[in-house]
Amino acid sequence: RSAPLTWPGHTFFANLRSMRAWQLLAIAWVTVTAPAAAAATPHRRVPHAKASLATFDPEATSAPSYRYANLSREACLGELTERQIEYLAVADAPGVLAPVRIPNGVGGVRYHTQLPAPERTSSPWEVFDCRLVLALADFSTILKAHGYDEAIIFSGWRPPGKRWPQNKLADRHPGGLAVDVKQLRKSSAPDGSETLDITANYHGSIGSPSCGPTAQLPNPPEPKATELRAIYCEAVAARIFTSMLSPNHNRAHFNHFHLEVTPIVTWRLIR
């Protein structure tokens, strides 16, 4: 009869018994800890894979982004009403605290995808968490000052997987807390002559700061590039988003601005 297969120092069958024991221990651990995990804070404290790029903000709690991100559902919707911001409540949006649609825009700026109008009324990509809408209202003030009243987006909410727990909140796009903006437009120029396109006009460099004393100027420094950079940096200075990622962040962001509010954290991620 052939000898049993072996691992160093143990027979195959001994290891099989050991594996079963560890599996039982793992199952027991999950059973004990699962209730505690379910009761934990629903938002992750470090939601970005590259959180090491973030900068601690000693004055984070005074930033509009911090206040917006940490509002309750009731407080946020109440502020929309107080500001007279029109919205449509969304009945079912897993992962989102206060899901809404803003078909008429906010602050004089319309935020929408390039889907046909009939599809946009039911598209998940045009659902936003109320807290992000408050930040977008502030961003609209900057856009309007530059004459832009339309922001074309790739997406706002991106629904989490089908197995996402019913009452668990998400962050970033699955939580409706982020939006990817690809173009800024002026409705007064339907021919596109007054459009700022992130892909065509940003003219940045991966790894370079977008704003501040060490930032590199757009190359080439054409007028559209200069204005697009000015809009971006004015939003950075206003501290209305926790994270702002431009084409300078990495290749994945070559064609959009990622704008996000993040609950709990006291850092900012600006690239």
LINQUI-V829504 format. One line per field, one symbol per residue. phi: phi as a letter, one per 40 degrees, with the letter a starting at -180 (. if undefined). burial: # if it has 16 or more other C-alpha atoms within 10 Angstrom, else .. A space follows every 50 residues. Layout:
# LINQUI-V829504
phi = ???
burial = ???
This chain:
# LINQUI-V829504
phi = .ccccbcdgacdcccccccccccccccccccccdccccccdccccbcbcb ccccbcbcbdcccddccccbccdccccccdcccgccabcbcbadgbcbca bbccgaggbcbacccddccccbcccbcbcdccccccccccdcccccgcba bcbcabcbdcccccddbccbbfcccgbbbbcbabbbccbccgcbbbbccc bcfbadgcccbgcccccdbcccdcccccccccccccccfcbcbbbbdcca ccbcbaccbabbcgcbbbbbb
burial = ..........................................#....... ...#.....#..#########....##.##....###.##..######## ###.###.#####......#...####################...#### ##########.......###################.......######. #####...###.....##.....#######.#####..###########. ..###################
